[in-house]
Amino acid sequence: MQVAVIGCGYVGLATSVVLADLGHDIIGVEIDPVKLENLSNGKSPIFEAHLQEMLDAGIKAGRLSFTDDHVSACGQAKVIMLAVGTPTRETWEIDLSQLESAIDSIAEALSSRNELNGTPLIVVKSTVPSGTTDYLSERLGSKTDKPYLIASNPEFLREGQAIFDTLYPDRSVIGANESSAFEILDELYSGLVSQNFDDSPPLPGRPDGYTSPVPVVKTSPRSAEMIKYASNAFLATKISFINEIANLCEEVEADINDVARGIGLDSRIGPQFLKAGIGYGGSCFPKDTKALHHHAGSRGYTFTLLNAVIEVNRIQRYRFLAKIRRALEPMGDKTIGILGLAFKPGTDDIREAPAIDLMRELNRDGAILKATDPRAIENAKLEFNSCEYLDDPYKVAEGANALVLVTEWPEFLDLDWKRIAMVMSGDIVFDGRNCLGREGIEGAGLSVIGVGR
Ligand code: UGA
C-alpha cells in the first residue's frame, strides 16, 4: 500500500521503517531541511536502536524515500499519516499549529489529486486531545470538496525502544467513524497484527512468549485519543505515586526498592513503572500530563489527581538537589561529576531531562561541573554549556567531590568503584535512579545517597 508519513520524528520514522519492512511503499515528508538532507542521504537524524539499519534496508529495497513536497507525496498515497509534533504552550494548552498546517497542505494535495487514486485515509498518529481528529476533519472539509476518510491511530512506542514497540505492540488502537477506514487500516497492519513477518536482523527479534493476533481496539476517534492520553497519564501517576512513597520511606527508614518489589508482585498492580528516583522527563509524560490537565479544564473539569502527579514530579528533582546541597555545602568550591544527561537510557534525547535542570541549579550555586553520557553530549551542549563534557566516566570522577548518577545507562552500572574512589577528591555518590549496587560502592570506601532508602 502506498503511504505518505508527514513528520519524520520518532513516531514517523519508526512507523515508516516498519511499514516499509512489511512491504508497503512509504514516502516520508519532512520540512526541516537538515533532517531531510540527512534522511535523503540515508542517515537517521536521531539515535534509536535498529533504526539506522532498517532505514538502510527500506531505502535499498526501494520502498522508502523522503521529500519536503506534501502535494506529490499525498497526491498518490492511499494512507496519509500525520506524525508531526504537538508541543504544549506555556499555558499547558496544546499547540496544534503543525497539524493544522499539515491538514492545509493535504487540502492542497487533494485538490489536484487524480480521482483514480481513490479516496485517501488520513490517520492522526500525533498525540492530541479528544475531539482533535473531528476538528481536523472539519478543517479539511472546509478547504476541499474532494472525498477523504479520517481516523485516529495513536502510538504507544517508547523512545529507545521505538522499533521494538512498533513491531511488537501490546495493542493497536483505531478510532474512526466509517467502516471503510477500519478496513484500510486492517489491511495496512495485517502483517503486524498477525505477526506474519521475518524477525531476523536488522529487526529486533520477537520476544519469547509474544502472542498474536495483536489485540486491536476499534472505537470512535474521541475514545482513541483519550486512550493515548489516559495511558500516559496513568503511567506518570504510577511514577509520582512511587516517588511519594519513596519520600515517605526516607522519613520512616524503609527501603523503597523492597517496597516497590513487594507491591509490584501483586498482579493487580504489576511491577512496571514503579522505579522511584529523580522523576520522569522526556518529550511525552511532562507534555501529555499538562495537556490533558488543560484539556480537562477547558471542559470545566478540574483533574485534581493529575495536578498532583505533575506537581510531585516537578518537586522530585528539587528534593534530590536539596540532598546534594545538604551534603556538600558550601557549594562554591565543589566539583560535581554528572553521570547521564539523556532523560532515560537508550536515547540521545534531553527534552525535560532532569540532568539539565540539576546542572543549571548547581552552576548557579557556583559548583564546577563535569558530565558524561554515552549518546546525549552533543544535544546537552546545545542546551547548557557551563560544563566540561567528557566521554569517559572515570575522567568525570577525577577530582570530583561527588558523583551524581542521573540516567541509568548500563555503562554506569558496573563501573570500577575502587578506581573511581582513587581519583575522586570526595566520597559521595548520589544515585538518582536507585540503580547502583551499594556493596561495590561502599566496599570502595564511598557512600551512596539514593531516593527512598
Ligand atoms: C512514554 C510511554 O511509555 C510510551 O508508551 C508513549 O508512547 C510515549 O511516552 C509517548 O507518548 O510518545 P517515553 O517517554 O519514551 O515513553 O519513555 P518511558 O520509558 O515511558 O519513560 C518516561 C520517563 O519516566 C523517563 O524519564 C523515565 O526515566 C521515567 N520512569 C519510567 C521512572 O522514573 N520510573 C519508572 O518506573 C519508569
Residues whose N, C-alpha, C, O or C-beta is under 5 A from the ligand:
A	BS01	UGA	E155 F156 L157 R158 E159 I239 F273 L274 K275 G279 Y280 G281 G282 C284 F285 F343 K344
